[in-house]
Structures are given as structure tokens and as C-alpha cells.
Amino acid sequence: MSSSESDGMSDVEEAARAAANGDDSSDQEENGSGTDVDEEQDGQAENGTDVSKSWEDLGLIDTLCTACRGLKWKAPSKIQREAIPLALQGKDIIGLAETGSGKTGAFALPILQALLDNPQRYFAVVLTPTRELAYQISEQFEALGATIGVKCCVIVGGMDLVTQAIQLARKPHIIIATPGRLVDHLENTKGFSLKAIRYLVMDEADRILNMDFEEEVNKILKVMPRERRTFLFSATMTKKVKKLERASLRDPVKVEVSSKYQTVEKLLQYYLFIPARYKNVYLVHVLNELAGNSFMIFCSTCNNTVRTALMLRALGLAAVPLHGQMTQNKRLAALNKFKSQARQILISTDVASRGLDIPHVDVVLNLDIPMHSKDYIHRVGRTARAGRAGQAITFVTQYDVELYQRIEHLLGKKLPEYKCEQDEVMALQERVAEAHRTARIEQRDIEERKASKGGKRGANDSDEEDTEQFNGVRKRLKPGNAKGGDRGGRGGRGGRGGRGGKRGRRN
């Protein structure tokens, strides 16, 4: 893709002419850019893929059909079969669909086809609740539009505002952004405007509104043309989502393929009832017993995530942590290490349980049981994708019985117990205890070094689902706390400091 505006536009225009003339010279290679960009489509085998329906049957042009097959998307998923033809007809759409249903393709493909028909800069805006999801959506747009020269720009918190302003000045076709940071640029970046936008997508709208981005979303809607097309996707239809639908969509068509509380047939689910004091010993035993697989281990706090990763490393196991207190670059680096299989174990808080592109997870381990039963569905949904088999094991201590019973009630069934030989488990106790002591010392040293460099938040803070969420937390601060101090400063549990005289950066 060319860095200049004129070159980038000519690429799209040339592809548009080629598509109109039936020229296949821009077809993707079979082994093109798609091995790591198939997260949304991974769910297709369990979300109603109809092999009798082809991409061409949906009304897509040959260039995009070839791009889909280059990403190993063999056939459209249910949400794609229903949403794409309506979008190509120029309808506003509200789609109720979970992560893994193929919804990114459902809105990206019609937008790219419309871009080919009428090439222009600042063509579409996609709003997402989290930084990681924004990068994932950008990857899919670029993979699907690789042969037509589409140019994307990711605008999220945790990155330099000036660098982002330079990217926006190059006038990309597609802007993928978190609401708060996009408003920052609308208010502060000279020459940046959304007045010509043709398409608006709000992905995971329920999460956007649950994180109290409603004010920012309203500001964005006010500066956009009413003649645009709008696609709103949400896992649930809450009151806030209904209100947003009324405010932003015109005569929308509703497409619902949500299966919120179901897990796929090829997912083997177990519970493991253990004494709390031996949880780490049982964890190491399970990892050894299932060695050779890739694991996602879920912890309830950043503190547990870091300590568990350090403990496993002390035992010689290749583990990498992922949580909301890491910088954006470190979080992306952690994901890339796991996706490239440089690390076989990813230890995460719920920041990674929804919306991330993490292919080929063999086993999910719920080391800390989720506080909310629905989070269990999102966690275990990271495995057994695209028709592959997978396992999920939930560690249940004497303190977790009530939470576990809620999960079984939500699933509507009893799960089998994962059997362990207690003698084999307890043979590991001394080694694991020593590794745990080493991890605690190393973690304390890390925190002391951080404190000496400026008193950053400690890792004992509970994890906010994503660092984007501090925008929501700030609104719940008492009026007395909202004055003084920089808006971008760090505050108490899970949030950051109040707004102050100077306007800080939003995420």
C-alpha cells in the first residue's frame, strides 16, 4: 500500500475498474495474508455455515470472494449470509451476534465493496470498546482489502496522539477507533473531520455502552452525516443498545444469530475440585499431563496473572501474561508470542476473553473461577473453534462452590469431573512451592522498581476488563474527586485520576 494519498486512491480506483471488468489479476495467493486473521470466521462451523451458499451467492464481487477464500473462509457463516445481502442493498443493520460468529466479515465485506464502487478517503468509521479488538478488525480489513489497496488507521488510547494525527492526515479509507480517543482527535486534531463518512459501524455496542462511552458516542454521532449507513452489532439487546439504535439507525433490519449461553459440541468441559491451598500444584500437574497443547489460563486479577506466569517460568514452562495494566506495546507483544507459538501458555485476565484474535487454543484453564457466569461462556469459547476439538477445565475450591453451581445452572447441565491421581499431584508440591516463593520475591522486586520510578499502580489492583474502561470509571467518581489533577493520571482501583485543568488523553 502506498503511503501517499494519491497513490493509495489510485490503487482502489484501479481495483474498482478491474472488478467492473471482471479482471482477476488482483486475486490473492492461496496462502496469502490470512493465517492469523481468521478469528471471527473460526466460529463458522458452529454458527450455521451453509456450504450450499457461496460468497458469490451473497452478491459479492469476485475480488472479495477470492480474498475470503485466501483467508481460508470456505463458506459464509450465518450472520454473513443474512447481513451481507441486506448491507449491499443499502440497509441499516442491527446484528445480535457473539464473538466468533463471523460478524467482522459481515460488515467489512459490504464496506469494501461499496468503497470499490465509490472510492473516497474517510469512507468508514468502526467503533470498538477495546484496543485489541480495534487492531484485530484492522487486520481483517487489510487482509480482505489487500488486493485493492485499502488503507486503515487504528486510533486507540495508549499510543502517541501526534503519531495518530499524522496517520489521520494521510486520510485513510477506514478508521477503527475506541470512542474516547476518536473524540480527542475530533476536538484537537486540526483538519480532521467525519463530515464525509459514508459508513459507521459500532461493534460490541453493549460493551461500549457498559463502559460508559455513551457521551463520546453521542459526540461522534453529532458530527457525522445523517445520510450514512450504520451497522450496529451487539451480543445482547440492552436498554442502552435500544436507545442507541433509535438515535443512530434509520429503519434498521434486525439480524439475530446469537447463542449466548451455548457451548459447541466438540468442547469437552470438566471441573476439578481441589483444596485452595494446592491450586498451583494441581495447575502444574494438569499442564504436565496435557503437555504439547497450547493453553489459555484465566486469572481473576493482574496480580495472580503476573505471579502465576513467574511461577511457571521458574518451573521451565513457557508462559506469558496478558492483563490490563500492561502497556499497549507489551500487550500486543504478548499476544504475538502466543499466536506465533513462541509461548505455549497465555495467562490472562478477562481482558482477553472476548473479541481477540487468538487462534488455535487447545485447552482453556479457569484457574480462578469467573465472578460472572456469562464470562465462563466467553472464556471457554477461546477453544474448540472452526470444528476443532478443545478442552476446558475449571478449578473449583471450597470457596467457589456457589459460583460454580451458577455456571452449571447457566449451562443447564452437570459437568464431569477431571480425574487426577492425588499421589502424582502431591509429588510436585515441594517444587511448586519453591517456584511460587521465587515468583513472589521476583514480583515484589518488580513492584519496588516500579514504585521507585514513579509510583505506578501495584499489581494487586483488580483487573478492569480493559484499560479503555477508565473512561467509564471517571464518570462514576464523586464530584469532589473530579477536580484537580490530570485527567490522564492514575487513580484508585481499576480507574484513573479525575479530570483536571489540562485535558488528558482519552483511551
Secondary structure, DSSP 8 states (H G I E B T S, - for coil): --SSHHHHHHHHHHHHHHHHTT--TT---TT-S-TTS-TGGGGGGGTT--TT--TGGGT--HHHHHHHHHTT--S--HHHHHHHHHHHTT--EEEE--TTSSHHHHHHHHHHHHHHHS--SS-EEEE-SSHHHHHHHHHHHHHHTGGGT--EEEE-TTS-HHHHHHHHHT--SEEEE-HHHHHHHHHHSTT---TT--EEEETTHHHHHHTT-HHHHHHHHHTS-TTSEEEEEESS--HHHHHHHHHH-SS-EEEE---TT---TTEEEEEEE--GGGHHHHHHHHHHHTTTS-EEEE-SBHHHHHHHHHHHHHTT--EEEE-TTS-HHHHHHHHHHHHTTS-SEEEE-GGGSSS-----B-EEEESS--SSHHHHHHHHTTBS-TT--EEEEEEE-TT-HHHHHHHHHHHTS---B----HHHHHTTHHHHHHHHHHHHHHHHHHHHHHHHTT----TTSB--S-GGGHHHHHHTS-GGGSSSS-TTSB-STT-B----SS-----
